[in-house]
Amino acid sequence: MEYRGLLYRVEPMRTVDIEEVMAIERLSFPNPWPASAYRYELEHNPRAHYYVARSQPAPQSSLGWGGNTRGVGTASPLVGYGGFWYVAEEAHISTIAVHPEHRGRGLGELLLASMIEKAISLEAAEVTLEVRVSNQVAQELYRKYAFHQVGRRRGYYTDNHEDALLMSLGEVRRSSYRQRFEERLEKLSYRLRARSEAHRAR
Ligand SMILES: CC(C)(COP(=O)(O)OP(=O)(O)OC[C@H]1O[C@@H](n2cnc3c(N)ncnc32)[C@H](O)[C@@H]1OP(=O)(O)O)[C@@H](O)C(=O)NCCC(=O)NCCS
């Protein structure tokens, strides 16, 4: 799937991206992962699927997500990232974050949708994740894509012993969900494209 003319593109995370990922990680989480955790995921974990979102520097190189990025290099800033582990037909989202200056523009949704899309292509039966009880923003994002609470892990987070909600998207294989997902993607694409056009008209 290609979305031309967007302000952002999504592509697989590489080891050279880790420094930029870490800058956003530190701004986004009270308990940031160390760089070595990302290095391990990228270099040694065959079940890991990690992505980054970058601003598009030039309209003619726009591909939205999953596109060919040859020749673009790393000149455009990294503005968000996300990743999941794929084990036994379950895609478990381990992280997602957007640079604070780029939040509220559809980018977190673009990253989440990219991961769900990848999970669909892997024929996942379920997509799961944990989220802090207090993190209403992220919970809203997940509910928008039909995740619902299936459990609660008491004192899951080590920094403040906050509970985690375990959320699941269990209908990912259903044609009715795929239909709704496609409709959501269309709306997201429209939103991002409108923003991109407004940005370029400035
Ligand atoms: C969670 C996060 C990734 C969302 O990214 P974002 O780019 O700001 O989100 P988007 O602009 O794509 O918004 C998508 C949806 O998220 C929800 N959302 C976003 N901002 C919100 C806000 N301030 N209040 C309530 N819901 C909000 C809405 O459902 C929104 O859909 P809508 O625009 O149709 O209302 C971002 O806030 C972030 O990086 N937070 C810090 C890290 C984090 O908490 N990660 C989640 C760990 S589980």
Ligand as a Chemical Component Dictionary entry (heavy atoms), coordinates in Angstrom:
data_LIG
# 
_chem_comp.id                   LIG 
_chem_comp.type                 NON-POLYMER 
_chem_comp.pdbx_formal_charge   0 
_chem_comp.three_letter_code    LIG 
# 
loop_
_chem_comp_atom.comp_id 
_chem_comp_atom.atom_id 
_chem_comp_atom.alt_atom_id 
_chem_comp_atom.type_symbol 
_chem_comp_atom.charge 
_chem_comp_atom.model_Cartn_x 
_chem_comp_atom.model_Cartn_y 
_chem_comp_atom.model_Cartn_z 
_chem_comp_atom.pdbx_ordinal 
LIG C1  C1  C 0 0.477  7.730  22.389 1  
LIG C2  C2  C 0 1.133  8.499  21.246 2  
LIG C3  C3  C 0 2.042  7.541  20.461 3  
LIG C4  C4  C 0 0.024  9.045  20.313 4  
LIG O1  O1  O 0 0.658  9.645  19.199 5  
LIG P1  P1  P 0 0.052  10.939 18.476 6  
LIG O2  O2  O 0 0.807  11.111 17.216 7  
LIG O3  O3  O 0 0.018  12.091 19.409 8  
LIG O4  O4  O 0 -1.456 10.473 18.202 9  
LIG P2  P2  P 0 -2.335 10.835 16.912 10 
LIG O5  O5  O 0 -2.245 12.284 16.603 11 
LIG O6  O6  O 0 -2.018 9.869  15.828 12 
LIG O7  O7  O 0 -3.810 10.547 17.474 13 
LIG C5  C5  C 0 -4.446 9.302  17.195 14 
LIG C6  C6  C 0 -5.526 9.071  18.220 15 
LIG O8  O8  O 0 -4.944 8.988  19.543 16 
LIG C7  C7  C 0 -5.851 9.564  20.480 17 
LIG N1  N1  N 0 -5.299 10.825 20.983 18 
LIG C8  C8  C 0 -4.224 11.496 20.526 19 
LIG N2  N2  N 0 -3.990 12.603 21.295 20 
LIG C9  C9  C 0 -4.958 12.597 22.246 21 
LIG C10 C10 C 0 -5.255 13.456 23.344 22 
LIG N3  N3  N 0 -4.507 14.535 23.624 23 
LIG N4  N4  N 0 -6.297 13.151 24.144 24 
LIG C11 C11 C 0 -7.061 12.043 23.908 25 
LIG N5  N5  N 0 -6.824 11.183 22.862 26 
LIG C12 C12 C 0 -5.785 11.472 22.054 27 
LIG C13 C13 C 0 -7.125 9.869  19.700 28 
LIG O9  O9  O 0 -7.905 8.692  19.655 29 
LIG C14 C14 C 0 -6.563 10.157 18.310 30 
LIG O10 O10 O 0 -7.522 10.004 17.299 31 
LIG P3  P3  P 0 -8.333 11.331 16.800 32 
LIG O11 O11 O 0 -7.293 12.255 16.261 33 
LIG O12 O12 O 0 -9.250 10.806 15.774 34 
LIG O13 O13 O 0 -9.001 11.877 18.030 35 
LIG C15 C15 C 0 1.949  9.733  21.790 36 
LIG O14 O14 O 0 1.109  10.487 22.625 37 
LIG C16 C16 C 0 3.205  9.369  22.563 38 
LIG O15 O15 O 0 4.272  9.183  21.977 39 
LIG N6  N6  N 0 3.103  9.274  23.918 40 
LIG C17 C17 C 0 4.260  8.968  24.759 41 
LIG C18 C18 C 0 4.662  7.514  24.640 42 
LIG C19 C19 C 0 3.519  6.601  25.002 43 
LIG O16 O16 O 0 2.772  6.842  25.942 44 
LIG N7  N7  N 0 3.391  5.503  24.219 45 
LIG C20 C20 C 0 2.357  4.502  24.454 46 
LIG C21 C21 C 0 2.885  3.440  25.344 47 
LIG S1  S1  S 0 1.644  2.196  25.659 48 
# 
loop_
_chem_comp_bond.comp_id 
_chem_comp_bond.atom_id_1 
_chem_comp_bond.atom_id_2 
_chem_comp_bond.value_order 
_chem_comp_bond.pdbx_ordinal 
LIG C1  C2  SING 1  
LIG C2  C3  SING 2  
LIG C2  C4  SING 3  
LIG C2  C15 SING 4  
LIG C4  O1  SING 5  
LIG O1  P1  SING 6  
LIG P1  O2  DOUB 7  
LIG P1  O3  SING 8  
LIG P1  O4  SING 9  
LIG O4  P2  SING 10 
LIG P2  O5  DOUB 11 
LIG P2  O6  SING 12 
LIG P2  O7  SING 13 
LIG O7  C5  SING 14 
LIG C5  C6  SING 15 
LIG C6  O8  SING 16 
LIG C6  C14 SING 17 
LIG O8  C7  SING 18 
LIG C7  N1  SING 19 
LIG C7  C13 SING 20 
LIG N1  C8  SING 21 
LIG N1  C12 SING 22 
LIG C8  N2  DOUB 23 
LIG N2  C9  SING 24 
LIG C9  C10 SING 25 
LIG C9  C12 DOUB 26 
LIG C10 N3  SING 27 
LIG C10 N4  DOUB 28 
LIG N4  C11 SING 29 
LIG C11 N5  DOUB 30 
LIG N5  C12 SING 31 
LIG C13 O9  SING 32 
LIG C13 C14 SING 33 
LIG C14 O10 SING 34 
LIG O10 P3  SING 35 
LIG P3  O11 DOUB 36 
LIG P3  O12 SING 37 
LIG P3  O13 SING 38 
LIG C15 O14 SING 39 
LIG C15 C16 SING 40 
LIG C16 O15 DOUB 41 
LIG C16 N6  SING 42 
LIG N6  C17 SING 43 
LIG C17 C18 SING 44 
LIG C18 C19 SING 45 
LIG C19 O16 DOUB 46 
LIG C19 N7  SING 47 
LIG N7  C20 SING 48 
LIG C20 C21 SING 49 
LIG C21 S1  SING 50 
# 
